[in-house]
Amino acid sequence: MTLGGDAPDWEPWLMFFLGALREQKERLADKVKAVRKLQANQTELSAAILERIRKEGRVRMAEMLALTGAKRATLRSHFRKLVREGRLVQHGNARGRGIRQCEKTGLGSRSRE
């Protein structure tokens, strides 16, 4: 008998619930480990780009130029590196181009498309 009778047997449900919690904890620990590894290998400018994108969902070159004061070529190289690493996704072209966080490594990003 499980939960439907006079003396419910909670053990199967508790074991299932605790097992699911353990699996979720392990997944989260793996995700935290991956994020820490990525963060350890990034520059201050890359960190600023990723933080802005995490907060806003996407960013344009002009915004980052004004925000960071970095040169356009420097920012472009950081954007390219982050896109190559799969951390950012470029969308649009020419003047309408924007950058947003990659869905695979989105870590809670919001997209405004």
Backbone as CSV, one residue per row, in Angstrom:
resi,resn,N_x,N_y,N_z,CA_x,CA_y,CA_z,C_x,C_y,C_z
1,MET,0.842,-1.174,0.000,0.000,0.000,0.000,0.892,1.245,0.000
2,THR,0.437,2.287,-0.663,1.238,3.511,-0.684,0.521,4.600,0.109
3,LEU,0.046,5.653,-0.528,-0.515,6.786,0.207,-2.038,6.752,0.341
4,GLY,-2.710,5.781,-0.258,-4.164,5.800,-0.304,-4.879,5.197,0.890
5,GLY,-4.237,4.517,1.794,-4.926,3.818,2.870,-4.845,4.518,4.209
6,ASP,-5.221,3.756,5.250,-5.205,4.290,6.610,-3.788,4.506,7.130
7,ALA,-2.884,3.630,6.758,-1.487,3.754,7.198,-0.609,3.908,5.950
8,PRO,-0.481,5.138,5.439,0.272,5.323,4.193,1.748,4.956,4.349
9,ASP,2.290,4.392,3.281,3.700,4.016,3.244,4.442,5.114,2.476
10,TRP,5.096,5.981,3.209,5.770,7.134,2.616,7.133,6.792,2.035
11,GLU,7.689,5.673,2.430,9.060,5.364,2.044,9.300,5.371,0.531
12,PRO,8.466,4.729,-0.308,8.744,4.766,-1.758,8.740,6.202,-2.310
13,TRP,7.823,7.015,-1.833,7.750,8.397,-2.319,8.946,9.210,-1.837
14,LEU,9.332,9.025,-0.603,10.495,9.742,-0.085,11.772,9.317,-0.811
15,MET,11.915,8.030,-1.083,13.095,7.550,-1.789,13.150,8.139,-3.203
16,PHE,11.997,8.182,-3.876,11.950,8.783,-5.205,12.333,10.259,-5.132
17,PHE,11.727,10.987,-4.216,11.970,12.419,-4.075,13.438,12.704,-3.746
18,LEU,13.986,11.965,-2.792,15.383,12.159,-2.418,16.337,11.793,-3.567
19,GLY,15.988,10.766,-4.317,16.799,10.408,-5.492,16.773,11.503,-6.546
20,ALA,15.586,12.075,-6.778,15.476,13.173,-7.741,16.259,14.394,-7.268
21,LEU,16.203,14.682,-5.975,16.978,15.799,-5.426,18.477,15.573,-5.606
22,ARG,18.931,14.361,-5.365,20.351,14.035,-5.512,20.795,14.235,-6.963
23,GLU,19.995,13.756,-7.914,20.332,13.924,-9.332,20.403,15.404,-9.705
24,GLN,19.438,16.189,-9.227,19.432,17.612,-9.524,20.652,18.310,-8.918
25,LYS,21.017,17.923,-7.707,22.200,18.493,-7.050,23.452,18.185,-7.850
26,GLU,23.567,16.967,-8.356,24.732,16.575,-9.142,24.794,17.354,-10.449
27,ARG,23.638,17.535,-11.116,23.597,18.329,-12.358,24.010,19.769,-12.095
28,LEU,23.481,20.331,-11.013,23.810,21.711,-10.668,25.293,21.854,-10.325
29,ALA,25.844,20.895,-9.610,27.268,20.934,-9.275,28.125,20.886,-10.541
30,ASP,27.738,20.061,-11.512,28.463,19.995,-12.787,28.384,21.327,-13.525
31,LYS,27.208,21.940,-13.506,27.018,23.217,-14.183,27.835,24.321,-13.519
32,VAL,27.857,24.342,-12.197,28.653,25.336,-11.459,30.134,25.134,-11.759
33,LYS,30.579,23.893,-11.807,31.980,23.602,-12.105,32.350,24.102,-13.505
34,ALA,31.458,23.892,-14.472,31.717,24.354,-15.844,31.779,25.877,-15.916
35,VAL,30.871,26.551,-15.218,30.863,28.014,-15.221,32.128,28.554,-14.571
36,ARG,32.537,27.978,-13.464,33.759,28.438,-12.793,34.983,28.246,-13.678
37,LYS,35.012,27.146,-14.405,36.137,26.900,-15.311,36.159,27.957,-16.409
38,LEU,34.997,28.278,-16.968,34.923,29.303,-18.007,35.309,30.669,-17.463
39,GLN,34.846,30.992,-16.269,35.131,32.298,-15.686,36.610,32.459,-15.361
40,ALA,37.271,31.392,-15.021,38.687,31.465,-14.671,39.547,31.814,-15.883
41,ASN,39.051,31.515,-17.084,39.836,31.725,-18.297,39.413,32.960,-19.082
42,GLN,38.784,33.934,-18.448,38.331,35.091,-19.213,38.948,36.385,-18.698
43,THR,39.029,37.338,-19.582,39.583,38.639,-19.222,38.501,39.495,-18.568
44,GLU,38.914,40.625,-18.039,37.970,41.544,-17.405,36.959,42.075,-18.425
45,LEU,37.417,42.355,-19.642,36.526,42.870,-20.678,35.504,41.808,-21.093
46,SER,35.957,40.574,-21.254,35.033,39.485,-21.591,34.009,39.290,-20.477
47,ALA,34.456,39.404,-19.245,33.541,39.273,-18.109,32.496,40.386,-18.134
48,ALA,32.914,41.601,-18.477,31.973,42.727,-18.554,30.958,42.503,-19.669
49,ILE,31.404,41.983,-20.802,30.511,41.698,-21.922,29.478,40.657,-21.505
50,LEU,29.953,39.563,-20.911,29.041,38.486,-20.511,28.062,38.938,-19.436
51,GLU,28.513,39.751,-18.508,27.628,40.244,-17.448,26.535,41.135,-18.032
52,ARG,26.918,42.022,-18.947,25.931,42.910,-19.580,24.894,42.100,-20.362
53,ILE,25.363,41.102,-21.087,24.447,40.257,-21.866,23.561,39.442,-20.935
54,ARG,24.121,38.973,-19.826,23.307,38.216,-18.865,22.177,39.088,-18.323
55,LYS,22.473,40.347,-18.049,21.454,41.246,-17.493,20.434,41.701,-18.536
56,GLU,20.914,42.025,-19.737,20.050,42.633,-20.754,19.496,41.644,-21.777
57,GLY,20.104,40.488,-21.888,19.638,39.509,-22.866,20.397,39.592,-24.174
58,ARG,20.774,40.791,-24.588,21.564,40.989,-25.801,22.250,42.337,-25.711
59,VAL,23.206,42.561,-26.594,23.969,43.807,-26.546,24.434,44.166,-27.948
60,ARG,24.665,45.429,-28.173,25.198,45.914,-29.445,26.561,46.544,-29.194
61,MET,27.344,46.610,-30.244,28.704,47.137,-30.152,28.713,48.554,-29.568
62,ALA,27.823,49.426,-30.032,27.805,50.815,-29.564,27.581,50.900,-28.058
63,GLU,26.721,50.034,-27.535,26.473,50.017,-26.087,27.742,49.658,-25.327
64,MET,28.449,48.651,-25.804,29.651,48.200,-25.113,30.787,49.204,-25.251
65,LEU,30.854,49.905,-26.384,31.863,50.958,-26.543,31.653,52.035,-25.486
66,ALA,30.398,52.456,-25.321,30.090,53.497,-24.335,30.286,52.994,-22.906
67,LEU,29.916,51.766,-22.656,29.985,51.213,-21.307,31.419,50.960,-20.838
68,THR,32.242,50.414,-21.724,33.585,49.995,-21.309,34.682,50.993,-21.647
69,GLY,34.471,51.793,-22.671,35.522,52.703,-23.110,36.625,51.998,-23.887
70,ALA,36.443,50.738,-24.205,37.440,49.973,-24.960,37.380,50.368,-26.433
71,LYS,38.439,50.067,-27.162,38.469,50.345,-28.598,37.601,49.338,-29.334
72,ARG,37.061,49.774,-30.462,36.168,48.927,-31.265,36.853,47.610,-31.655
73,ALA,38.090,47.664,-32.097,38.799,46.453,-32.528,38.985,45.481,-31.363
74,THR,39.260,46.012,-30.180,39.429,45.164,-28.995,38.120,44.468,-28.654
75,LEU,37.035,45.237,-28.643,35.724,44.642,-28.360,35.357,43.603,-29.412
76,ARG,35.606,43.923,-30.671,35.279,42.988,-31.753,36.030,41.677,-31.552
77,SER,37.300,41.754,-31.169,38.060,40.521,-30.972,37.521,39.718,-29.787
78,HIS,37.095,40.394,-28.738,36.513,39.687,-27.585,35.176,39.046,-27.965
79,PHE,34.351,39.778,-28.732,33.081,39.205,-29.194,33.348,37.964,-30.036
80,ARG,34.288,38.058,-30.971,34.597,36.908,-31.840,35.065,35.709,-31.026
81,LYS,35.932,35.966,-30.046,36.436,34.874,-29.213,35.295,34.210,-28.449
82,LEU,34.382,34.999,-27.880,33.264,34.442,-27.118,32.296,33.685,-28.024
83,VAL,32.134,34.152,-29.269,31.289,33.433,-30.230,31.958,32.119,-30.600
84,ARG,33.278,32.155,-30.866,34.025,30.929,-31.197,33.942,29.893,-30.082
85,GLU,33.985,30.361,-28.836,33.915,29.455,-27.686,32.505,28.912,-27.466
86,GLY,31.537,29.441,-28.195,30.156,28.986,-28.046,29.434,29.623,-26.875
87,ARG,29.985,30.693,-26.321,29.358,31.353,-25.176,28.370,32.424,-25.614
88,LEU,28.564,32.940,-26.838,27.665,33.951,-27.378,27.224,33.529,-28.766
89,VAL,26.083,34.084,-29.195,25.562,33.830,-30.527,25.338,35.182,-31.194
90,GLN,25.821,35.288,-32.424,25.657,36.514,-33.186,24.389,36.381,-34.018
91,HIS,23.591,37.446,-34.092,22.394,37.401,-34.927,22.255,38.728,-35.654
92,GLY,21.645,38.681,-36.838,21.540,39.874,-37.667,22.819,40.076,-38.455
93,ASN,22.844,41.154,-39.238,24.059,41.449,-39.990,24.231,42.960,-40.106
94,ALA,25.423,43.355,-40.437,25.803,44.758,-40.596,25.382,45.582,-39.388
95,ARG,24.696,46.686,-39.594,24.353,47.592,-38.499,23.318,47.010,-37.540
96,GLY,22.539,46.049,-37.977,21.512,45.478,-37.115,21.992,44.300,-36.297
97,ARG,23.282,44.004,-36.388,23.812,42.817,-35.714,23.782,43.005,-34.199
98,GLY,23.433,41.953,-33.520,23.452,41.949,-32.063,24.088,40.669,-31.573
99,ILE,24.381,40.619,-30.311,24.999,39.447,-29.703,24.142,39.061,-28.505
100,ARG,23.915,37.764,-28.341,23.203,37.288,-27.159,23.892,36.042,-26.642
101,GLN,23.483,35.618,-25.465,24.097,34.455,-24.848,23.663,33.188,-25.561
102,CYS,24.572,32.250,-25.672,24.289,30.966,-26.294,23.314,30.185,-25.431
103,GLU,22.337,29.545,-26.051,21.324,28.783,-25.299,21.946,27.630,-24.520
104,LYS,22.965,26.989,-25.080,23.588,25.852,-24.401,24.272,26.273,-23.114
105,THR,24.838,27.470,-23.113,25.519,27.948,-21.918,24.831,29.156,-21.362
106,GLY,23.541,29.322,-21.674,22.796,30.518,-21.315,22.746,30.825,-19.844
107,LEU,22.657,29.826,-19.019,22.672,30.019,-17.580,21.704,31.078,-17.132
108,GLY,20.488,30.969,-17.609,19.455,31.888,-17.141,19.334,33.159,-17.946
109,SER,19.816,33.175,-19.179,19.732,34.399,-19.957,18.323,34.621,-20.470
110,ARG,18.025,35.890,-20.761,16.741,36.234,-21.344,16.997,36.708,-22.767
111,SER,16.202,36.263,-23.711,16.330,36.717,-25.079,15.212,37.690,-25.372
112,ARG,15.507,38.777,-26.060,14.495,39.791,-26.372,14.176,39.830,-27.846
113,GLU,14.157,38.689,-28.491,13.870,38.661,-29.916,12.391,38.512,-30.142
